[in-house]
Amino acid sequence: MRYAWNFAHGDGLMWNPGERIQGYTNLLMTVMMSAAALLADKSSAVLAVQATGVLLMLAIAAVTARIADQVLRDAGEDRRQLLTVLSFFCALAYYPLAYWTLMGMETGLLTLLVLLAVWSAFDYVDSRRRARLFVVALSLDGAVLTRMDAVLFAGLIWIFVAYELAVPALRERLKHLVGPLILLAAVVGGLLAFQYWYYGAWLPNTYTLKLTGMPLAARIENGIGFVAPFLLESSLVLAAGIAATILTCRSRTALLMSMVLVAIGYEVYVGGDPWNYWRIMAPAMPLALLLAVIAVSRGITVGMRPRVPGTLTAPALIVAATVTIVLSASVRFLPEISLARKPYLAENNRRTSTSPCCSIR
């Protein structure tokens, strides 16, 4: 917000006017914040960004439901509707994603753009409408501008599209990829060129701070130690996601699970994060939860006898099992979810906002 405030008021994309150091990694989010900073005072601008997070979360849930609908084409109509609705609420229910989005970080915007790219890629594979590939490219361009490490997700999505195109009419279909890939390359190249021109460095200073001056082995050791609690908290979700990928044996579920695993692997590679609220993994978690819903449905459908004693039905069991899995990944956050405790860092933010040395001058 400090970069955004200075940019909106004519001092450039800088923390301190005249000092060209890139201390942000989310250009698109910073530019969006600058619109709020231009139109409102400081407190109202922050509130506007956080209010935008509500819309982002609802959009994330809606797009997750659309992806679920595409993945579940072979399910019966009633079952498909149930699982689509569950996927919608699962995306809303993952607390770290909601936390970072409502706090005003770029996590929600990045998640939405990546999910839009996945949805459009699936739609293109179904319809072969070339325009959908450009929606994929534009979504991924926005994701990269939001945070550069989104290139990892972009690579996986384009590999999926190329794989789907390679089966019928390889040469003809692969021509569809040329324009969108050129567009993506132009955005990535343009972003790097802008950063070098404006700041005198190809990459933000966070790259220097996190990925230089420390042996790779030590960084990975730190990353493993950081990710271990996440793996424990999310073990049921991840196990169900892997089960869904194996049970369905389809390229679509394989793409979704690979995006989850790449997010985890990337966190290990960079050596962790300042906050243990899973900021880097959160954008992939709606996909992991979607896969968990599929696994629950498959398991209950196959494992149930023709009749279940009592009043329980397959849909009721699916809902109950899904709620259990979602809650298992959020047990640590229940005091905040129930409002029994203030959100993470709320007190720090209050102190910072009232400190003269830390306020935006």
PyMOL commands that set and color helices and strands:
alter all, ss='L'
color gray80, all
select helices_A, chain A and resi 2-8+27-39+42-71+77-93+95-103+107-127+130-146+148-166+170-199+205-211+216-233+235-248+251-270+282-303+314-328+331-337+346-353
alter helices_A, ss='H'
color red, helices_A
deselect
rebuild
show_as cartoon
